[in-house]
Amino acid sequence: MKSDPNEFNNLAGLREYRDVVKRLKQWLPDKDVPPAPGSRARILRYDPETDKAVWQGNPNAPDAPIPGI
């Protein structure tokens, strides 16, 4: 985290992380759906219609700090 605090370097495509990516993919849902209406979950999601990250229902600028850190 210290060498890449904003996590701009995607390591998922590197061969040495192939097994890690495979293991973590099992926890991803088969279909991406929005949170339930009225959900109070703190969630960061990607909105493909606006091409923006959305944190707790609010668009998040690419250079915005990581929420909660």
N, C-alpha and C positions, 0 to 999 in steps of 0.2 A: 504494500500500500504506500510505503514511503517513497519508493522509486517511481510510482505512477499513481499519485493521489487521486486523480480524477478518473482513473481506469480507462484512459483513452486507447491503450494498446490491447487489442483483443487477442488473447492467448489461445482461444478455443481452436483456432486453425492450425496451431503448431502440433506437429507429430507427437511430441513428448507428452502432450495433454490429451491425446486421443482416448485413453482409458478413463480418465477423469470425466471428460465430456460424455462418454457413453454411460457412465454410472449416474451422472447427474440428470441426464435426459429422461430417466425413468420417472422422475418426479414432476416432469412438465405435463400439463393437461394435453389431451389429444386435440381439444378445440379451445381456442382463446375466447373467452366470453367476458363481458364487463361485470364488475361487482354487482351484487344484488341491490336493487333500489333501497335506499335508506341505510345501506351498510356503513358502519363506522370504522371499517378496517382501514388501516393506514397502508395504502398500496400505491406503488409507482407502476404505471402501465403505459404502453405505447399506443397512441391513437393513429392508425394508418391513414385516416381521412385528412388529418391536419399535419401529419409527419412530425408530431411533437410528443415528448414525454409529458404525462399528466400525473401530478402528485396530489392526492386527495381531491380530485375533481378540478384542479387548477393547472393550466398549461405551464410547463417548466422550460425556461430558456436553456439552450445547450451549454451556456457558460455559467448557469446558476450553480450555487454550491449544492453539494449532496444534502438532501433533507435529513435533519436529525443529527448531523455530524458537526 
